[in-house]
Amino acid sequence: MLQPLFLKPVFKERIWGGTALANQFGYEIPTELTGECWAISAHPNGPSVIENGPYAGMTLDELWKKQPQLFGNPTEDVFPLLTKILDANADLSVQVHPADEYAKIHENGDLGKTECWYILDCKEGADMIFGHNAKSKEELIQQINEGKWSDLLRRVKIKPGEFFYVPSGTIHALCEGTLVLETQQSSDTTYRVYDYDRRDSDGHLRELHLEKAIDVTTVPHQETGFTPKVEKRENATVTTFVESEFFSVYKWDVHGKATFSEDQHYLLVSVVNGDGALMHTGERYSLKKGTHFILPVGFGEFELDGDVELVVSHT
């Protein structure tokens, strides 16, 4: 009998991290500089562990390789997606990610990194860096070399509930006081453009990757707005944020009992607010804020019950 695959997150300390992952989700975080929860991950830098059922104790990457039928016998060598929650207690470095083709050549065959953000929470008046104002590569290089960051970088106001699609090649940075759920390609490749001259714990300036960053930055900046599509169902609202070549991402708002179906190869699901339950073939699984799980291929129809908000993705 198919079961949801519940996952144990992996936590990462970051210079810009804080305690929001504990305060808002009840996670046991390792330090008060915890910046990332790798919630659904098969990446070698932080694989999630299955917590329930016959595969308990296996990492997601092991399961992907040893039980491919659970994922529709995929053709990809590696699990393609990574779900994170990020606590930007301070500004993140200004950065950019490569596309698949560049990463394959320059990063030992790794995937590129297109990602997206669902803003879970942010302070009043929060913003983020999203794109740049250079009209040519020459102008981009000149403004970087001259440190004209206020001229170069575009700032965008944000508020909870908003969604941003961040293709590879987009200069970006989350800023202080922001909590986001990130869906991305399974990659850990980041090229730092600017880091506010911060120093690490040893007193060294953090490494920048300007040559590669300039190589991969899209010039001029391209707007990537998607208009969310909203579908009303009985006791539920389904919002489609994006359907791209890399992933599709949705939000399910459930108030009461609502019926859904797993009709993809597999679904990645994160409970971002509220609590409730998932019912399937006579079994009931409790859901609470901060729970993450995968519904395997062939899971079929199921019911959600409660007041619960979930972010769902698939390739």
Contacts in CASP RR format, 6 or more apart in sequence:
PFRMAT RR
TARGET T0000
AUTHOR 0000-0000-0000
METHOD contacts of the structure
MODEL  1
MLQPLFLKPVFKERIWGGTALANQFGYEIPTELTGECWAISAHPNGPSVI
ENGPYAGMTLDELWKKQPQLFGNPTEDVFPLLTKILDANADLSVQVHPAD
EYAKIHENGDLGKTECWYILDCKEGADMIFGHNAKSKEELIQQINEGKWS
DLLRRVKIKPGEFFYVPSGTIHALCEGTLVLETQQSSDTTYRVYDYDRRD
SDGHLRELHLEKAIDVTTVPHQETGFTPKVEKRENATVTTFVESEFFSVY
KWDVHGKATFSEDQHYLLVSVVNGDGALMHTGERYSLKKGTHFILPVGFG
EFELDGDVELVVSHT
1 281 0 8 1.000
1 283 0 8 1.000
2 280 0 8 1.000
2 281 0 8 1.000
2 296 0 8 1.000
2 298 0 8 1.000
2 299 0 8 1.000
3 52 0 8 1.000
3 53 0 8 1.000
3 280 0 8 1.000
3 283 0 8 1.000
3 285 0 8 1.000
4 52 0 8 1.000
4 269 0 8 1.000
4 278 0 8 1.000
4 280 0 8 1.000
4 285 0 8 1.000
4 293 0 8 1.000
4 294 0 8 1.000
4 295 0 8 1.000
4 299 0 8 1.000
5 50 0 8 1.000
5 52 0 8 1.000
5 55 0 8 1.000
5 60 0 8 1.000
5 63 0 8 1.000
5 70 0 8 1.000
5 293 0 8 1.000
5 294 0 8 1.000
5 295 0 8 1.000
5 296 0 8 1.000
6 50 0 8 1.000
6 51 0 8 1.000
6 52 0 8 1.000
6 285 0 8 1.000
6 291 0 8 1.000
6 292 0 8 1.000
6 293 0 8 1.000
7 39 0 8 1.000
7 40 0 8 1.000
7 48 0 8 1.000
7 49 0 8 1.000
7 50 0 8 1.000
7 51 0 8 1.000
7 60 0 8 1.000
7 292 0 8 1.000
7 293 0 8 1.000
7 294 0 8 1.000
8 48 0 8 1.000
8 49 0 8 1.000
8 50 0 8 1.000
8 51 0 8 1.000
9 27 0 8 1.000
9 37 0 8 1.000
9 38 0 8 1.000
9 39 0 8 1.000
9 48 0 8 1.000
9 292 0 8 1.000
10 37 0 8 1.000
10 38 0 8 1.000
10 41 0 8 1.000
10 46 0 8 1.000
10 47 0 8 1.000
10 48 0 8 1.000
11 21 0 8 1.000
11 27 0 8 1.000
11 29 0 8 1.000
11 30 0 8 1.000
11 34 0 8 1.000
11 35 0 8 1.000
11 36 0 8 1.000
11 37 0 8 1.000
11 38 0 8 1.000
12 34 0 8 1.000
12 35 0 8 1.000
12 36 0 8 1.000
12 37 0 8 1.000
12 38 0 8 1.000
13 30 0 8 1.000
13 31 0 8 1.000
13 33 0 8 1.000
13 34 0 8 1.000
13 35 0 8 1.000
14 33 0 8 1.000
14 34 0 8 1.000
14 35 0 8 1.000
14 36 0 8 1.000
15 33 0 8 1.000
15 90 0 8 1.000
15 198 0 8 1.000
15 200 0 8 1.000
15 206 0 8 1.000
16 35 0 8 1.000
16 88 0 8 1.000
16 89 0 8 1.000
16 90 0 8 1.000
16 91 0 8 1.000
16 92 0 8 1.000
17 33 0 8 1.000
17 34 0 8 1.000
17 35 0 8 1.000
17 87 0 8 1.000
17 88 0 8 1.000
17 89 0 8 1.000
17 90 0 8 1.000
18 32 0 8 1.000
18 33 0 8 1.000
18 34 0 8 1.000
18 35 0 8 1.000
18 87 0 8 1.000
18 89 0 8 1.000
19 29 0 8 1.000
19 32 0 8 1.000
19 34 0 8 1.000
19 87 0 8 1.000
19 89 0 8 1.000
20 87 0 8 1.000
20 89 0 8 1.000
20 121 0 8 1.000
20 179 0 8 1.000
21 27 0 8 1.000
21 29 0 8 1.000
21 34 0 8 1.000
21 35 0 8 1.000
21 37 0 8 1.000
21 85 0 8 1.000
21 87 0 8 1.000
22 28 0 8 1.000
22 29 0 8 1.000
22 34 0 8 1.000
24 120 0 8 1.000
24 121 0 8 1.000
24 179 0 8 1.000
24 289 0 8 1.000
25 37 0 8 1.000
25 85 0 8 1.000
25 289 0 8 1.000
25 290 0 8 1.000
26 290 0 8 1.000
27 37 0 8 1.000
27 290 0 8 1.000
33 89 0 8 1.000
34 87 0 8 1.000
35 86 0 8 1.000
35 87 0 8 1.000
35 88 0 8 1.000
35 89 0 8 1.000
36 84 0 8 1.000
36 85 0 8 1.000
36 86 0 8 1.000
36 87 0 8 1.000
37 84 0 8 1.000
37 85 0 8 1.000
37 86 0 8 1.000
38 46 0 8 1.000
38 48 0 8 1.000
38 82 0 8 1.000
38 83 0 8 1.000
38 84 0 8 1.000
39 48 0 8 1.000
39 83 0 8 1.000
39 84 0 8 1.000
39 85 0 8 1.000
39 270 0 8 1.000
39 290 0 8 1.000
39 292 0 8 1.000
40 48 0 8 1.000
40 60 0 8 1.000
40 81 0 8 1.000
40 82 0 8 1.000
40 83 0 8 1.000
40 268 0 8 1.000
40 270 0 8 1.000
40 292 0 8 1.000
40 294 0 8 1.000
41 47 0 8 1.000
41 48 0 8 1.000
41 60 0 8 1.000
41 82 0 8 1.000
41 83 0 8 1.000
41 84 0 8 1.000
41 186 0 8 1.000
42 48 0 8 1.000
42 59 0 8 1.000
42 60 0 8 1.000
42 61 0 8 1.000
42 64 0 8 1.000
42 78 0 8 1.000
42 79 0 8 1.000
42 82 0 8 1.000
42 186 0 8 1.000
43 61 0 8 1.000
43 79 0 8 1.000
43 82 0 8 1.000
43 186 0 8 1.000
43 187 0 8 1.000
43 188 0 8 1.000
44 61 0 8 1.000
45 188 0 8 1.000
47 59 0 8 1.000
47 60 0 8 1.000
47 61 0 8 1.000
47 62 0 8 1.000
48 59 0 8 1.000
48 60 0 8 1.000
48 292 0 8 1.000
49 57 0 8 1.000
49 58 0 8 1.000
49 59 0 8 1.000
49 60 0 8 1.000
50 56 0 8 1.000
50 57 0 8 1.000
50 58 0 8 1.000
50 59 0 8 1.000
50 60 0 8 1.000
50 63 0 8 1.000
51 57 0 8 1.000
55 63 0 8 1.000
55 67 0 8 1.000
58 66 0 8 1.000
60 79 0 8 1.000
60 294 0 8 1.000
61 78 0 8 1.000
61 79 0 8 1.000
63 70 0 8 1.000
64 71 0 8 1.000
64 74 0 8 1.000
64 78 0 8 1.000
64 79 0 8 1.000
68 74 0 8 1.000
69 297 0 8 1.000
70 266 0 8 1.000
70 296 0 8 1.000
70 297 0 8 1.000
71 79 0 8 1.000
71 265 0 8 1.000
71 266 0 8 1.000
71 296 0 8 1.000
71 297 0 8 1.000
72 265 0 8 1.000
72 266 0 8 1.000
72 297 0 8 1.000
74 265 0 8 1.000
78 111 0 8 1.000
78 186 0 8 1.000
79 186 0 8 1.000
80 111 0 8 1.000
80 185 0 8 1.000
80 186 0 8 1.000
80 246 0 8 1.000
80 247 0 8 1.000
80 315 0 8 1.000
81 183 0 8 1.000
81 184 0 8 1.000
81 185 0 8 1.000
81 186 0 8 1.000
81 247 0 8 1.000
81 268 0 8 1.000
81 313 0 8 1.000
81 314 0 8 1.000
81 315 0 8 1.000
82 183 0 8 1.000
82 184 0 8 1.000
82 185 0 8 1.000
82 186 0 8 1.000
82 187 0 8 1.000
83 181 0 8 1.000
83 182 0 8 1.000
83 183 0 8 1.000
83 184 0 8 1.000
83 268 0 8 1.000
83 270 0 8 1.000
83 292 0 8 1.000
83 313 0 8 1.000
84 181 0 8 1.000
84 182 0 8 1.000
84 184 0 8 1.000
85 120 0 8 1.000
85 179 0 8 1.000
85 180 0 8 1.000
85 181 0 8 1.000
85 182 0 8 1.000
85 270 0 8 1.000
85 290 0 8 1.000
86 92 0 8 1.000
86 174 0 8 1.000
86 178 0 8 1.000
86 179 0 8 1.000
86 180 0 8 1.000
86 182 0 8 1.000
87 179 0 8 1.000
88 174 0 8 1.000
88 175 0 8 1.000
88 176 0 8 1.000
88 177 0 8 1.000
88 178 0 8 1.000
88 179 0 8 1.000
88 180 0 8 1.000
89 176 0 8 1.000
89 177 0 8 1.000
90 176 0 8 1.000
91 173 0 8 1.000
91 174 0 8 1.000
91 175 0 8 1.000
91 176 0 8 1.000
91 196 0 8 1.000
92 173 0 8 1.000
92 174 0 8 1.000
92 175 0 8 1.000
93 173 0 8 1.000
93 190 0 8 1.000
93 192 0 8 1.000
93 193 0 8 1.000
93 194 0 8 1.000
93 195 0 8 1.000
93 196 0 8 1.000
93 198 0 8 1.000
93 206 0 8 1.000
94 129 0 8 1.000
94 149 0 8 1.000
94 153 0 8 1.000
94 171 0 8 1.000
94 172 0 8 1.000
94 173 0 8 1.000
94 192 0 8 1.000
94 193 0 8 1.000
94 194 0 8 1.000
94 195 0 8 1.000
95 171 0 8 1.000
95 172 0 8 1.000
95 173 0 8 1.000
95 190 0 8 1.000
95 191 0 8 1.000
95 192 0 8 1.000
95 193 0 8 1.000
95 213 0 8 1.000
96 168 0 8 1.000
96 169 0 8 1.000
96 170 0 8 1.000
96 171 0 8 1.000
96 172 0 8 1.000
96 191 0 8 1.000
96 193 0 8 1.000
96 213 0 8 1.000
96 216 0 8 1.000
96 217 0 8 1.000
97 112 0 8 1.000
97 113 0 8 1.000
97 114 0 8 1.000
97 115 0 8 1.000
97 168 0 8 1.000
97 169 0 8 1.000
97 170 0 8 1.000
97 187 0 8 1.000
97 189 0 8 1.000
97 190 0 8 1.000
97 191 0 8 1.000
97 216 0 8 1.000
98 106 0 8 1.000
98 107 0 8 1.000
98 112 0 8 1.000
98 113 0 8 1.000
98 168 0 8 1.000
98 169 0 8 1.000
98 189 0 8 1.000
98 191 0 8 1.000
98 212 0 8 1.000
98 215 0 8 1.000
98 216 0 8 1.000
99 112 0 8 1.000
99 114 0 8 1.000
99 168 0 8 1.000
99 169 0 8 1.000
99 216 0 8 1.000
100 111 0 8 1.000
100 112 0 8 1.000
100 168 0 8 1.000
100 185 0 8 1.000
102 112 0 8 1.000
102 215 0 8 1.000
102 216 0 8 1.000
103 109 0 8 1.000
103 110 0 8 1.000
103 111 0 8 1.000
103 112 0 8 1.000
103 113 0 8 1.000
103 187 0 8 1.000
103 189 0 8 1.000
104 110 0 8 1.000
104 112 0 8 1.000
106 212 0 8 1.000
107 189 0 8 1.000
110 187 0 8 1.000
110 188 0 8 1.000
110 189 0 8 1.000
111 185 0 8 1.000
111 186 0 8 1.000
111 187 0 8 1.000
112 168 0 8 1.000
112 185 0 8 1.000
112 187 0 8 1.000
112 189 0 8 1.000
113 168 0 8 1.000
113 184 0 8 1.000
113 185 0 8 1.000
113 187 0 8 1.000
113 189 0 8 1.000
113 190 0 8 1.000
114 166 0 8 1.000
114 167 0 8 1.000
114 168 0 8 1.000
114 184 0 8 1.000
114 185 0 8 1.000
114 244 0 8 1.000
114 246 0 8 1.000
114 247 0 8 1.000
115 166 0 8 1.000
115 182 0 8 1.000
115 183 0 8 1.000
115 184 0 8 1.000
115 185 0 8 1.000
116 163 0 8 1.000
116 164 0 8 1.000
116 165 0 8 1.000
116 166 0 8 1.000
116 182 0 8 1.000
116 183 0 8 1.000
116 184 0 8 1.000
116 241 0 8 1.000
116 242 0 8 1.000
116 247 0 8 1.000
116 249 0 8 1.000
117 163 0 8 1.000
117 164 0 8 1.000
117 166 0 8 1.000
117 174 0 8 1.000
117 180 0 8 1.000
117 181 0 8 1.000
117 182 0 8 1.000
118 161 0 8 1.000
118 162 0 8 1.000
118 163 0 8 1.000
118 180 0 8 1.000
118 181 0 8 1.000
118 182 0 8 1.000
118 183 0 8 1.000
118 241 0 8 1.000
118 249 0 8 1.000
118 251 0 8 1.000
118 272 0 8 1.000
118 311 0 8 1.000
119 158 0 8 1.000
119 159 0 8 1.000
119 160 0 8 1.000
119 161 0 8 1.000
119 162 0 8 1.000
119 163 0 8 1.000
119 164 0 8 1.000
119 178 0 8 1.000
119 179 0 8 1.000
119 180 0 8 1.000
120 160 0 8 1.000
120 161 0 8 1.000
120 179 0 8 1.000
120 180 0 8 1.000
120 181 0 8 1.000
120 272 0 8 1.000
121 160 0 8 1.000
121 178 0 8 1.000
121 179 0 8 1.000
122 158 0 8 1.000
122 159 0 8 1.000
122 160 0 8 1.000
122 177 0 8 1.000
122 178 0 8 1.000
122 179 0 8 1.000
123 176 0 8 1.000
123 177 0 8 1.000
123 178 0 8 1.000
125 157 0 8 1.000
125 159 0 8 1.000
126 157 0 8 1.000
126 158 0 8 1.000
126 159 0 8 1.000
126 175 0 8 1.000
126 176 0 8 1.000
126 177 0 8 1.000
126 178 0 8 1.000
127 155 0 8 1.000
127 156 0 8 1.000
127 157 0 8 1.000
127 158 0 8 1.000
127 175 0 8 1.000
128 155 0 8 1.000
128 156 0 8 1.000
128 158 0 8 1.000
128 164 0 8 1.000
128 172 0 8 1.000
128 173 0 8 1.000
128 174 0 8 1.000
128 175 0 8 1.000
128 178 0 8 1.000
129 153 0 8 1.000
129 154 0 8 1.000
129 155 0 8 1.000
129 156 0 8 1.000
129 171 0 8 1.000
129 172 0 8 1.000
129 173 0 8 1.000
129 175 0 8 1.000
130 154 0 8 1.000
130 155 0 8 1.000
130 156 0 8 1.000
130 164 0 8 1.000
130 166 0 8 1.000
130 170 0 8 1.000
130 171 0 8 1.000
130 172 0 8 1.000
131 153 0 8 1.000
131 154 0 8 1.000
131 170 0 8 1.000
131 171 0 8 1.000
131 172 0 8 1.000
131 221 0 8 1.000
132 140 0 8 1.000
132 152 0 8 1.000
132 153 0 8 1.000
132 154 0 8 1.000
132 171 0 8 1.000
132 217 0 8 1.000
132 219 0 8 1.000
132 221 0 8 1.000
133 151 0 8 1.000
133 152 0 8 1.000
133 153 0 8 1.000
133 154 0 8 1.000
133 221 0 8 1.000
134 140 0 8 1.000
134 143 0 8 1.000
134 152 0 8 1.000
134 219 0 8 1.000
134 220 0 8 1.000
134 221 0 8 1.000
135 219 0 8 1.000
135 220 0 8 1.000
136 219 0 8 1.000
136 220 0 8 1.000
137 214 0 8 1.000
137 219 0 8 1.000
140 152 0 8 1.000
140 214 0 8 1.000
140 217 0 8 1.000
140 219 0 8 1.000
141 214 0 8 1.000
143 149 0 8 1.000
143 151 0 8 1.000
143 152 0 8 1.000
144 152 0 8 1.000
144 193 0 8 1.000
144 194 0 8 1.000
144 210 0 8 1.000
144 214 0 8 1.000
147 194 0 8 1.000
149 194 0 8 1.000
153 171 0 8 1.000
154 221 0 8 1.000
156 164 0 8 1.000
158 164 0 8 1.000
158 178 0 8 1.000
163 226 0 8 1.000
163 228 0 8 1.000
163 241 0 8 1.000
163 242 0 8 1.000
163 249 0 8 1.000
164 224 0 8 1.000
165 224 0 8 1.000
165 225 0 8 1.000
165 226 0 8 1.000
165 241 0 8 1.000
165 242 0 8 1.000
165 244 0 8 1.000
166 172 0 8 1.000
166 224 0 8 1.000
167 218 0 8 1.000
167 222 0 8 1.000
167 224 0 8 1.000
168 216 0 8 1.000
169 216 0 8 1.000
169 217 0 8 1.000
169 218 0 8 1.000
170 218 0 8 1.000
170 221 0 8 1.000
170 222 0 8 1.000
170 224 0 8 1.000
171 193 0 8 1.000
171 213 0 8 1.000
171 217 0 8 1.000
171 221 0 8 1.000
174 180 0 8 1.000
181 270 0 8 1.000
181 272 0 8 1.000
181 311 0 8 1.000
183 247 0 8 1.000
183 249 0 8 1.000
183 268 0 8 1.000
183 311 0 8 1.000
183 313 0 8 1.000
185 246 0 8 1.000
185 247 0 8 1.000
190 209 0 8 1.000
191 209 0 8 1.000
191 212 0 8 1.000
191 213 0 8 1.000
191 216 0 8 1.000
192 206 0 8 1.000
192 207 0 8 1.000
192 208 0 8 1.000
192 209 0 8 1.000
192 213 0 8 1.000
193 208 0 8 1.000
193 209 0 8 1.000
193 210 0 8 1.000
193 213 0 8 1.000
193 217 0 8 1.000
194 208 0 8 1.000
195 205 0 8 1.000
195 206 0 8 1.000
195 208 0 8 1.000
197 205 0 8 1.000
198 205 0 8 1.000
198 206 0 8 1.000
199 205 0 8 1.000
199 206 0 8 1.000
200 206 0 8 1.000
226 241 0 8 1.000
226 242 0 8 1.000
228 239 0 8 1.000
228 240 0 8 1.000
228 241 0 8 1.000
229 239 0 8 1.000
229 240 0 8 1.000
230 237 0 8 1.000
230 238 0 8 1.000
230 239 0 8 1.000
230 240 0 8 1.000
231 237 0 8 1.000
231 238 0 8 1.000
231 239 0 8 1.000
231 240 0 8 1.000
233 258 0 8 1.000
234 258 0 8 1.000
234 259 0 8 1.000
235 254 0 8 1.000
235 255 0 8 1.000
235 256 0 8 1.000
235 257 0 8 1.000
235 258 0 8 1.000
236 252 0 8 1.000
236 253 0 8 1.000
236 254 0 8 1.000
236 255 0 8 1.000
236 258 0 8 1.000
236 260 0 8 1.000
236 304 0 8 1.000
237 252 0 8 1.000
237 253 0 8 1.000
238 250 0 8 1.000
238 251 0 8 1.000
238 252 0 8 1.000
239 250 0 8 1.000
239 251 0 8 1.000
239 252 0 8 1.000
239 253 0 8 1.000
240 248 0 8 1.000
240 249 0 8 1.000
240 250 0 8 1.000
241 249 0 8 1.000
241 250 0 8 1.000
241 251 0 8 1.000
242 248 0 8 1.000
242 249 0 8 1.000
246 315 0 8 1.000
247 313 0 8 1.000
247 314 0 8 1.000
247 315 0 8 1.000
248 313 0 8 1.000
248 314 0 8 1.000
248 315 0 8 1.000
249 311 0 8 1.000
249 312 0 8 1.000
249 313 0 8 1.000
250 311 0 8 1.000
250 312 0 8 1.000
250 313 0 8 1.000
251 309 0 8 1.000
251 310 0 8 1.000
251 311 0 8 1.000
251 312 0 8 1.000
252 258 0 8 1.000
252 260 0 8 1.000
252 304 0 8 1.000
252 309 0 8 1.000
252 310 0 8 1.000
252 311 0 8 1.000
252 312 0 8 1.000
253 309 0 8 1.000
254 276 0 8 1.000
254 304 0 8 1.000
254 305 0 8 1.000
254 306 0 8 1.000
254 307 0 8 1.000
254 308 0 8 1.000
254 309 0 8 1.000
254 310 0 8 1.000
255 306 0 8 1.000
255 307 0 8 1.000
256 305 0 8 1.000
256 306 0 8 1.000
256 307 0 8 1.000
257 303 0 8 1.000
257 304 0 8 1.000
257 305 0 8 1.000
257 306 0 8 1.000
258 303 0 8 1.000
258 304 0 8 1.000
258 305 0 8 1.000
259 301 0 8 1.000
259 302 0 8 1.000
259 303 0 8 1.000
260 301 0 8 1.000
260 302 0 8 1.000
260 303 0 8 1.000
260 304 0 8 1.000
261 300 0 8 1.000
261 301 0 8 1.000
261 302 0 8 1.000
262 295 0 8 1.000
262 296 0 8 1.000
262 297 0 8 1.000
262 298 0 8 1.000
262 299 0 8 1.000
262 300 0 8 1.000
262 302 0 8 1.000
263 300 0 8 1.000
264 297 0 8 1.000
264 314 0 8 1.000
264 315 0 8 1.000
265 297 0 8 1.000
265 314 0 8 1.000
265 315 0 8 1.000
266 294 0 8 1.000
266 295 0 8 1.000
266 296 0 8 1.000
266 297 0 8 1.000
266 314 0 8 1.000
267 294 0 8 1.000
267 295 0 8 1.000
267 299 0 8 1.000
267 312 0 8 1.000
267 313 0 8 1.000
267 314 0 8 1.000
268 292 0 8 1.000
268 294 0 8 1.000
268 312 0 8 1.000
268 313 0 8 1.000
268 314 0 8 1.000
269 292 0 8 1.000
269 293 0 8 1.000
269 294 0 8 1.000
269 295 0 8 1.000
269 310 0 8 1.000
269 311 0 8 1.000
269 312 0 8 1.000
270 290 0 8 1.000
270 291 0 8 1.000
270 292 0 8 1.000
270 310 0 8 1.000
270 311 0 8 1.000
270 312 0 8 1.000
271 287 0 8 1.000
271 288 0 8 1.000
271 289 0 8 1.000
271 290 0 8 1.000
271 291 0 8 1.000
271 292 0 8 1.000
271 308 0 8 1.000
271 309 0 8 1.000
271 310 0 8 1.000
272 289 0 8 1.000
272 290 0 8 1.000
272 309 0 8 1.000
272 310 0 8 1.000
272 311 0 8 1.000
273 289 0 8 1.000
273 308 0 8 1.000
273 309 0 8 1.000
274 288 0 8 1.000
274 289 0 8 1.000
274 306 0 8 1.000
274 307 0 8 1.000
274 308 0 8 1.000
274 309 0 8 1.000
275 286 0 8 1.000
275 287 0 8 1.000
275 288 0 8 1.000
275 289 0 8 1.000
275 306 0 8 1.000
275 307 0 8 1.000
275 308 0 8 1.000
276 286 0 8 1.000
276 287 0 8 1.000
276 288 0 8 1.000
276 304 0 8 1.000
276 305 0 8 1.000
276 306 0 8 1.000
276 307 0 8 1.000
276 308 0 8 1.000
277 284 0 8 1.000
277 285 0 8 1.000
277 286 0 8 1.000
277 287 0 8 1.000
277 304 0 8 1.000
277 305 0 8 1.000
277 306 0 8 1.000
278 284 0 8 1.000
278 285 0 8 1.000
278 287 0 8 1.000
278 302 0 8 1.000
278 303 0 8 1.000
278 304 0 8 1.000
278 305 0 8 1.000
279 285 0 8 1.000
279 302 0 8 1.000
279 303 0 8 1.000
279 304 0 8 1.000
279 305 0 8 1.000
280 299 0 8 1.000
280 302 0 8 1.000
280 303 0 8 1.000
287 304 0 8 1.000
287 308 0 8 1.000
287 310 0 8 1.000
295 302 0 8 1.000
304 310 0 8 1.000
END
